[in-house]
Amino acid sequence: MQIQEIITETKQRKKVLIRTDNLSKYYGKDIKAVDELNLEIYEGETFGLLGPNGAGKTTTVRLLNCILKPTSGTADVNGHDISKDSTQVKTITGLLAESPGLYEKLSAYEFLEFIGALYNIKGTILKERIEELLKLFGLTDRKDHLLEGFSSGMKQKVLIAAALIHDPTIIYFDEPTAALDPRAAHMVKDLIKGLADQLGRTIVVCSHILPLVEELCDRIGIINQGRLVAVGTIDEIITQAGTKTLEEAFITLTGGVDEKELLAWRNHS
């Protein structure tokens, strides 16, 4: 059996946890934030959505998490239609947004208690989950401290804990290392690896930082101007583009990259 046949057979045995069907989000007649997206994400994998700023990555995640409603098309998230079963979808998904809200006058414990209440988690169960998450992220000693005194890395830990408070099957990370210093960014990457390797969660990482998705993701999809232009493993995408590196493939498939983005990739290498 050839290698490609083995890969295909392995994929067929995996459960598709997220499937989009011509998923689209338009603003007016001219702005196509997501344009007829057809994508499959497998159970237990870490999938990267890679694309330039404004390519449609964040909009895709907001559609899949039922924050936005599609203009047309739909998606199935673990058996739930995002257009019909938004409440069920939200109970099985967690989101770390690119610019999340954080009530800094609350303590870490109070913030997680507040988020848990939003998911209708009550009593002993909520208390146990908060204690487990604080221990997991090394925040037990700071649980009663106000968030306004936390470092960026510690705040990110609390936000990830908040995304996990309802024990979701699928977790979306939108630019999870944005605005973090190298030490904090390394910590967040380790946390994401742990969620995938130790807890078996299905993870979707949105980013325009190549080294991040290369390090974390089993497969990636490249989005440009709202359309999916490539999907597969890094090697498969490089082969498709006829290049030697993912950076070259990205530039080839998206029609170029501006200087600011190139500097961002190199600064995060």
SERO-4910 file (N, C-alpha, C, O; in steps of 0.05 Angstrom, whole numbers):
BEGIN
 pado doro    nc1    nc2    nc3   cac1   cac2   cac3    cc1    cc2    cc3    oc1    oc2    oc3
  Met    A     17    -24      0      0      0      0     18     25      0     36     27     16
  Gln    A     11     44    -18     26     69    -19     21     87      5      0     84     18
  Ile    A     40    105     11     38    123     34     12    139     32     -2    142     52
  Gln    A      6    150      9    -18    167      6    -43    151     11    -62    162     23
  Glu    A    -43    125      3    -67    108      8    -70    103     38    -93    102     48
  Ile    A    -48    100     52    -49     96     81    -61    121     95    -78    119    112
  Ile    A    -51    145     86    -61    170     97    -91    173     93   -106    180    111
  Thr    A   -100    167     68   -128    169     61   -145    150     78   -166    157     87
  Glu    A   -135    125     81   -150    105     96   -152    113    126   -173    109    138
  Thr    A   -130    125    136   -130    134    164   -151    156    168   -165    156    188
  Lys    A   -152    175    149   -171    197    150   -199    186    150   -217    197    164
  Gln    A   -204    166    134   -231    156    132   -241    143    158   -265    142    163
  Arg    A   -222    133    173   -229    120    199   -234    141    221   -247    134    241
  Lys    A   -225    165    217   -229    186    237   -257    197    236   -269    199    215
  Lys    A   -267    205    259   -293    218    260   -290    247    253   -273    261    264
  Val    A   -307    256    235   -308    284    228   -325    299    249   -348    293    252
  Leu    A   -312    316    264   -326    330    286   -338    356    277   -359    364    288
  Ile    A   -325    369    258   -336    394    247   -336    392    217   -316    385    204
  Arg    A   -359    398    205   -361    398    176   -377    423    167   -399    427    176
  Thr    A   -365    438    150   -379    462    139   -388    456    110   -375    441     95
  Asp    A   -411    467    104   -423    463     78   -430    490     65   -450    502     71
  Asn    A   -411    499     47   -414    525     34   -420    547     54   -436    565     48
  Leu    A   -406    546     77   -411    566     98   -401    593     89   -379    597     80
  Ser    A   -419    613     91   -413    640     81   -423    661    100   -444    658    113
  Lys    A   -408    683    102   -417    706    117   -410    731    101   -386    737     97
  Tyr    A   -430    746     91   -426    769     75   -436    794     91   -456    793    106
  Tyr    A   -423    816     86   -431    841     97   -437    860     73   -419    870     60
  Gly    A   -463    864     68   -470    878     44   -465    861     19   -464    837     21
  Lys    A   -461    875     -3   -457    860    -28   -428    855    -34   -422    837    -50
  Asp    A   -411    871    -23   -383    871    -31   -364    856    -12   -343    846    -21
  Ile    A   -370    855     14   -352    844     33   -359    815     39   -380    809     51
  Lys    A   -342    796     30   -346    768     34   -326    759     55   -304    750     48
  Ala    A   -334    760     80   -315    753    102   -309    723    101   -286    716    105
  Val    A   -329    707     96   -325    678     92   -342    671     67   -365    678     66
  Asp    A   -329    657     48   -342    653     22   -343    624     15   -323    613      5
  Glu    A   -366    611     19   -370    583     11   -348    565     22   -335    551      7
  Leu    A   -345    565     48   -325    548     61   -334    519     64   -355    514     76
  Asn    A   -318    501     53   -323    472     56   -299    460     70   -277    459     58
  Leu    A   -303    450     94   -280    442    110   -288    420    129   -311    419    139
  Glu    A   -270    401    134   -274    380    154   -252    380    174   -228    382    167
  Ile    A   -259    378    200   -239    377    221   -245    352    237   -268    347    245
  Tyr    A   -224    336    242   -227    310    255   -227    311    285   -214    329    297
  Glu    A   -240    292    297   -240    290    326   -211    285    337   -197    268    327
  Gly    A   -204    300    357   -178    297    370   -154    310    357   -132    308    367
  Glu    A   -158    323    335   -136    336    322   -134    365    330   -153    378    339
  Thr    A   -110    376    326   -105    405    329   -103    416    301    -85    410    286
  Phe    A   -123    432    293   -125    443    266   -119    472    266   -129    487    283
  Gly    A   -103    481    247    -96    509    245   -110    523    222   -109    513    200
  Leu    A   -122    546    228   -132    563    207   -112    586    203   -109    603    220
  Leu    A    -99    585    180    -77    604    175    -86    623    152    -98    614    133
  Gly    A    -79    648    156    -86    667    135    -77    695    142    -71    700    166
  Pro    A    -75    713    123    -68    741    129    -89    754    147   -111    743    150
  Asn    A    -81    776    158   -101    791    174   -125    798    156   -121    808    134
  Gly    A   -149    794    167   -173    800    151   -181    779    132   -198    784    115
  Ala    A   -169    755    133   -174    734    114   -201    720    119   -212    708    101
  Gly    A   -211    722    144   -236    708    150   -234    687    172   -253    673    177
  Lys    A   -210    686    185   -206    666    206   -224    670    230   -238    652    239
  Thr    A   -224    694    240   -241    700    264   -270    698    258   -285    687    274
  Thr    A   -279    706    234   -307    704    227   -315    674    225   -337    667    234
  Thr    A   -297    657    215   -303    629    214   -307    617    242   -327    603    246
  Val    A   -290    624    260   -293    614    288   -318    624    300   -332    609    314
  Arg    A   -325    649    296   -349    661    307   -374    647    296   -395    644    310
  Leu    A   -373    640    271   -395    625    259   -397    597    271   -419    588    278
  Leu    A   -375    583    274   -375    556    285   -382    556    315   -392    536    325
  Asn    A   -378    578    328   -385    580    357   -412    594    361   -420    599    384
  Cys    A   -426    599    339   -454    610    339   -455    638    351   -476    647    362
  Ile    A   -433    653    349   -434    681    357   -445    697    334   -460    717    338
  Leu    A   -439    689    309   -450    701    285   -468    681    271   -465    656    273
  Lys    A   -488    691    256   -505    674    240   -495    675    211   -489    697    201
  Pro    A   -494    652    197   -485    653    169   -505    667    151   -529    667    155
  Thr    A   -494    678    130   -511    689    108   -523    667     92   -546    668     85
  Ser    A   -507    646     87   -517    623     73   -499    599     80   -478    602     93
  Gly    A   -508    576     73   -493    552     80   -496    546    110   -510    560    124
  Thr    A   -483    524    119   -485    518    147   -461    501    155   -442    497    140
  Ala    A   -462    491    180   -440    474    190   -452    455    211   -471    462    225
  Asp    A   -440    432    212   -447    412    232   -424    410    252   -402    405    245
  Val    A   -430    414    278   -410    413    299   -418    390    318   -436    393    335
  Asn    A   -405    368    315   -410    344    331   -440    336    331   -451    331    352
  Gly    A   -451    337    307   -479    329    304   -500    351    308   -524    346    306
  His    A   -490    375    313   -509    398    317   -506    418    294   -484    426    287
  Asp    A   -529    426    283   -530    446    262   -527    474    274   -543    481    292
  Ile    A   -507    489    266   -503    516    278   -526    534    273   -530    554    288
  Ser    A   -542    529    252   -564    547    246   -589    540    263   -607    557    266
  Lys    A   -591    516    273   -615    507    287   -610    500    317   -628    502    333
  Asp    A   -585    493    324   -579    483    350   -557    499    364   -538    488    375
  Ser    A   -560    526    363   -538    543    374   -532    538    403   -509    539    412
  Thr    A   -553    533    419   -549    528    448   -533    503    452   -514    503    469
  Gln    A   -539    482    438   -524    457    441   -496    460    432   -477    449    444
  Val    A   -492    475    410   -464    480    400   -448    494    421   -425    487    426
  Lys    A   -459    514    434   -444    530    454   -437    513    478   -417    519    492
  Thr    A   -453    493    484   -447    477    508   -423    458    503   -411    448    522
  Ile    A   -416    453    478   -394    434    472   -370    448    461   -350    435    454
  Thr    A   -371    474    459   -348    489    449   -339    510    468   -355    522    483
  Gly    A   -313    515    469   -301    537    484   -285    555    466   -275    546    446
  Leu    A   -284    581    474   -271    600    456   -252    618    472   -261    631    492
  Leu    A   -227    620    463   -209    641    473   -208    661    450   -194    657    430
  Ala    A   -222    684    453   -223    704    432   -197    719    430   -181    720    449
  Glu    A   -193    732    407   -169    748    403   -168    772    423   -147    779    433
  Ser    A   -191    784    427   -192    807    445   -215    802    466   -236    814    464
  Pro    A   -210    784    485   -231    776    503   -236    797    525   -219    813    531
  Gly    A   -260    796    535   -267    813    558   -258    801    584   -260    777    588
  Leu    A   -247    817    602   -238    807    628   -245    828    649   -237    851    647
  Tyr    A   -261    819    669   -269    837    690   -247    839    711   -245    822    729
  Glu    A   -230    859    709   -206    860    724   -210    867    754   -192    864    770
  Lys    A   -234    875    761   -240    881    789   -249    856    804   -256    857    828
  Leu    A   -251    833    789   -257    808    802   -231    793    807   -211    798    794
  Ser    A   -232    774    826   -210    756    830   -211    734    809   -231    731    796
  Ala    A   -190    719    807   -190    696    789   -212    677    795   -226    668    777
  Tyr    A   -216    671    820   -238    653    828   -265    664    822   -282    650    811
  Glu    A   -269    690    828   -295    702    822   -301    703    793   -324    699    785
  Phe    A   -281    708    776   -285    709    747   -294    682    737   -313    680    721
  Leu    A   -280    661    745   -287    634    736   -315    626    747   -330    612    734
  Glu    A   -321    635    771   -347    629    782   -369    643    766   -390    632    761
  Phe    A   -364    667    757   -382    682    740   -387    669    713   -409    665    704
  Ile    A   -365    660    701   -367    647    675   -382    620    678   -398    613    661
  Gly    A   -375    606    699   -389    580    704   -419    584    707   -435    567    698
  Ala    A   -427    605    721   -455    611    724   -469    616    698   -493    609    694
  Leu    A   -455    629    679   -466    634    653   -473    608    638   -492    607    622
  Tyr    A   -457    587    644   -462    561    632   -480    544    649   -484    520    644
  Asn    A   -491    556    670   -510    543    688   -498    519    703   -511    499    708
  Ile    A   -472    522    709   -459    502    726   -462    511    755   -456    534    761
  Lys    A   -471    493    772   -479    501    798   -464    485    820   -454    464    816
  Gly    A   -465    497    844   -458    484    868   -431    471    869   -411    483    861
  Thr    A   -430    447    879   -405    432    883   -390    427    858   -366    428    857
  Ile    A   -405    422    836   -392    416    810   -376    440    801   -353    437    793
  Leu    A   -387    464    803   -373    488    794   -349    493    812   -327    499    802
  Lys    A   -352    490    838   -330    494    856   -307    475    851   -283    483    851
  Glu    A   -313    450    845   -292    430    840   -278    436    814   -253    434    812
  Arg    A   -293    444    794   -281    451    768   -262    475    770   -240    475    759
  Ile    A   -271    495    785   -254    519    789   -228    512    803   -207    520    794
  Glu    A   -230    496    824   -206    488    838   -187    471    821   -163    475    822
  Glu    A   -199    453    804   -182    437    787   -168    454    766   -145    450    760
  Leu    A   -182    473    754   -171    490    734   -149    509    745   -128    513    733
  Leu    A   -154    520    769   -134    537    782   -109    521    788    -87    531    785
  Lys    A   -112    496    796    -89    479    801    -75    472    776    -50    473    774
  Leu    A    -90    465    754    -79    458    729    -61    480    718    -40    475    707
  Phe    A    -70    505    721    -56    528    710    -37    542    730    -27    563    724
  Gly    A    -34    529    753    -15    540    773    -24    567    785     -7    584    790
  Leu    A    -50    570    789    -60    595    799    -73    593    826    -85    613    836
  Thr    A    -71    571    839    -84    567    865    -76    588    885    -93    598    900
  Asp    A    -51    594    886    -41    614    906    -50    642    899    -49    660    917
  Arg    A    -59    647    875    -68    674    867    -98    676    862   -108    695    851
  Lys    A   -113    655    871   -141    654    864   -158    677    875   -178    684    863
  Asp    A   -149    688    898   -165    710    910   -153    737    903   -163    758    914
  His    A   -133    738    886   -122    764    878   -138    776    854   -147    761    837
  Leu    A   -140    802    854   -154    815    832   -139    812    806   -114    812    805
  Leu    A   -154    808    784   -142    803    758   -126    827    748   -108    824    732
  Glu    A   -133    851    757   -118    875    748    -89    874    755    -73    888    743
  Gly    A    -81    858    775    -53    855    783    -39    832    769    -15    827    775
  Phe    A    -53    818    751    -41    795    738    -24    804    714    -30    824    701
  Ser    A     -3    789    707     12    793    683     -5    784    659    -25    771    662
  Ser    A      4    791    635    -10    783    611    -12    753    609    -33    742    601
  Gly    A     10    739    615     10    710    614    -10    698    634    -24    678    627
  Met    A    -11    709    658    -29    698    678    -58    704    671    -75    687    675
  Lys    A    -64    727    659    -91    733    650    -99    713    628   -122    704    627
  Gln    A    -80    707    610    -86    688    589    -92    660    600   -110    646    590
  Lys    A    -79    653    622    -85    628    635   -113    628    646   -128    608    642
  Val    A   -121    650    658   -149    652    669   -169    650    646   -190    637    649
  Leu    A   -164    663    624   -182    663    602   -184    635    589   -206    627    581
  Ile    A   -162    621    588   -163    593    578   -179    576    598   -196    559    589
  Ala    A   -175    580    624   -191    565    644   -220    571    640   -237    553    643
  Ala    A   -227    596    635   -255    604    630   -267    590    606   -290    583    605
  Ala    A   -250    586    585   -259    572    561   -264    543    566   -278    529    551
  Leu    A   -252    532    588   -254    504    594   -274    497    616   -279    474    622
  Ile    A   -285    518    629   -301    514    653   -324    495    649   -332    481    668
  His    A   -336    494    625   -359    477    620   -351    451    607   -368    436    596
  Asp    A   -325    444    608   -314    419    597   -321    414    568   -333    394    561
  Pro    A   -314    433    550   -322    431    522   -306    409    507   -283    403    514
  Thr    A   -318    398    486   -306    379    469   -287    392    449   -266    381    443
  Ile    A   -294    416    441   -280    431    420   -271    458    432   -288    471    444
  Ile    A   -246    466    427   -236    491    437   -224    507    415   -208    497    400
  Tyr    A   -233    532    412   -223    550    391   -204    571    404   -211    583    424
  Phe    A   -180    573    393   -161    593    402   -156    613    379   -145    606    358
  Asp    A   -164    638    383   -161    658    362   -137    676    369   -138    691    388
  Glu    A   -115    673    354    -90    687    359    -82    685    389    -81    705    403
  Pro    A    -78    660    398    -74    656    427    -48    669    439    -47    672    463
  Thr    A    -29    675    422     -4    687    432     -1    716    425     20    728    429
  Ala    A    -22    728    414    -21    756    407    -16    774    431    -28    770    452
  Ala    A      3    792    428     10    812    449     23    800    473     26    814    494
  Leu    A     32    775    472     46    763    494     76    764    490     85    762    467
  Asp    A     91    766    512    120    765    510    128    736    505    111    718    508
  Pro    A    153    731    496    161    703    489    157    683    511    148    660    505
  Arg    A    162    690    536    158    671    558    128    663    560    122    640    563
  Ala    A    110    683    560     82    678    562     72    662    538     55    644    541
  Ala    A     82    669    514     73    655    490     81    626    491     66    608    483
  His    A    105    620    501    115    593    504     97    577    524     90    554    519
  Met    A     89    590    545     71    578    565     44    571    553     34    549    557
  Val    A     33    589    537      7    584    524      9    561    504     -9    544    503
  Lys    A     31    560    489     34    537    471     36    511    485     24    491    476
  Asp    A     49    510    508     51    486    524     23    478    534     17    454    535
  Leu    A      7    497    542    -20    492    552    -37    479    529    -52    460    534
  Ile    A    -35    490    506    -50    480    483    -42    451    477    -58    434    471
  Lys    A    -15    446    477     -5    419    472    -16    400    493    -24    378    487
  Gly    A    -17    409    518    -27    392    540    -57    385    536    -65    363    541
  Leu    A    -72    405    528   -101    400    523   -105    379    501   -123    363    503
  Ala    A    -88    380    481    -90    361    459    -80    333    467    -93    313    462
  Asp    A    -56    333    478    -42    307    483    -53    293    507    -56    268    507
  Gln    A    -59    308    529    -67    295    554    -97    293    557   -106    273    569
  Leu    A   -111    312    547   -140    312    551   -156    304    526   -180    300    527
  Gly    A   -142    302    503   -154    293    478   -174    312    466   -192    303    452
  Arg    A   -172    337    472   -192    356    461   -186    361    431   -164    358    421
  Thr    A   -207    368    417   -205    378    390   -200    408    390   -216    422    403
  Ile    A   -179    417    378   -171    445    380   -168    458    353   -157    446    334
  Val    A   -179    482    351   -176    498    327   -160    523    334   -169    538    351
  Val    A   -138    527    321   -121    551    326   -121    569    302   -114    561    280
  Cys    A   -130    594    306   -130    614    285   -105    632    288   -101    642    310
  Ser    A    -90    635    267    -66    652    270    -56    660    242    -62    647    222
  His    A    -39    681    242    -24    688    218      6    684    223     23    691    207
  Ile    A     12    671    246     40    667    254     48    638    247     39    619    259
  Leu    A     64    635    227     71    609    216     84    590    236     75    568    239
  Pro    A    105    599    251    117    580    270     97    569    291    101    546    300
  Leu    A     77    584    298     58    575    317     42    551    307     40    530    320
  Val    A     31    554    283     15    532    271     32    509    264     24    486    265
  Glu    A     57    514    255     75    492    248     81    475    273     83    450    271
  Glu    A     84    488    296     91    473    320     67    458    332     70    437    343
  Leu    A     43    470    330     20    459    345      2    441    328    -10    423    339
  Cys    A      0    445    302    -22    434    287    -16    409    272      5    406    260
  Asp    A    -35    390    272    -34    366    256    -39    372    227    -25    361    209
  Arg    A    -59    388    222    -65    397    195    -71    426    196    -77    437    217
  Ile    A    -70    439    172    -77    467    171    -94    473    146    -93    458    126
  Gly    A   -110    494    148   -124    504    125   -116    533    121   -114    548    140
  Ile    A   -111    540     96   -103    568     90   -127    582     78   -138    574     58
  Ile    A   -134    605     91   -157    621     82   -146    647     70   -128    660     82
  Asn    A   -157    655     48   -149    681     36   -174    694     25   -188    682      8
  Gln    A   -179    718     33   -203    734     24   -228    717     27   -245    717      9
  Gly    A   -231    704     49   -255    689     56   -257    661     44   -276    647     50
  Arg    A   -238    653     27   -240    628     14   -218    609     23   -195    618     28
  Leu    A   -224    583     25   -204    563     32   -188    556      7   -199    546    -12
  Val    A   -162    562      8   -146    558    -16   -128    533    -14   -117    524    -34
  Ala    A   -126    522     10   -110    497     14   -117    485     41   -123    499     60
  Val    A   -115    458     42   -119    444     68   -103    418     67   -102    405     47
  Gly    A    -92    411     90    -76    386     92    -54    389    112    -53    408    127
  Thr    A    -37    369    113    -13    371    129      6    392    117      2    400     94
  Ile    A     26    400    132     45    419    122     58    409     97     61    423     77
  Asp    A     66    383     97     80    372     74     61    371     50     70    377     27
  Glu    A     36    365     54     17    364     32     13    392     20     11    394     -5
  Ile    A     12    412     37      8    439     26     32    449     12     30    462     -9
  Ile    A     56    443     22     81    450      8     82    437    -19     90    449    -39
  Thr    A     74    411    -20     73    397    -46     53    409    -65     59    413    -89
  Gln    A     30    416    -55      9    428    -71     19    455    -84     13    461   -107
  Ala    A     33    470    -67     42    497    -77     68    495    -94     75    514   -107
  Gly    A     81    471    -92    106    468   -108    129    485    -96    146    495   -111
  Thr    A    129    487    -70    150    503    -57    166    485    -38    162    461    -36
  Lys    A    185    498    -24    202    483     -5    195    487     24    202    471     41
  Thr    A    182    509     30    175    515     58    146    524     59    133    531     39
  Leu    A    135    523     84    107    532     88    105    562     83     85    571     72
  Glu    A    125    577     90    124    606     85    122    612     55    106    628     46
  Glu    A    138    598     39    137    601     10    110    592     -1     98    605    -19
  Ala    A     99    570     10     73    560      2     51    581      8     33    586     -8
  Phe    A     53    592     32     33    612     41     33    636     21     12    645     12
  Ile    A     57    646     15     59    669     -3     48    662    -31     34    678    -43
  Thr    A     55    638    -40     45    630    -66     15    627    -67      2    636    -87
  Leu    A      3    616    -46    -25    610    -46    -43    634    -40    -66    635    -47
  Thr    A    -31    654    -26    -47    678    -19    -40    702    -36    -51    724    -33
  Gly    A    -21    699    -55    -15    721    -73      3    742    -62      3    765    -71
  Gly    A     18    735    -41     37    755    -30     31    760     -1     10    752     10
  Val    A     49    774     12     47    781     40     60    808     45     81    814     33
  Asp    A     49    824     63     61    850     67     84    848     87     87    828    101
  Glu    A    101    868     88    125    868    104    119    865    133    134    852    148
  Lys    A     97    877    143     91    875    171     86    846    179     94    838    201
  Glu    A     72    831    162     67    803    169     92    786    169     96    769    186
  Leu    A    110    791    150    135    777    149    151    782    174    163    763    186
  Leu    A    152    807    183    166    813    208    153    799    232    167    791    250
  Ala    A    126    797    232    112    784    254    120    755    255    125    744    277
  Trp    A    122    741    232    130    713    232    158    710    243    163    692    260
  Arg    A    177    727    234    204    724    243    208    731    272    224    719    286
  Asn    A    192    750    282    194    758    310    184    736    328    191    735    352
  His    A    167    718    318    156    696    334    170    670    328    162    649    338
  Ser    A    191    670    313    206    645    307    220    636    332    234    615    331
***
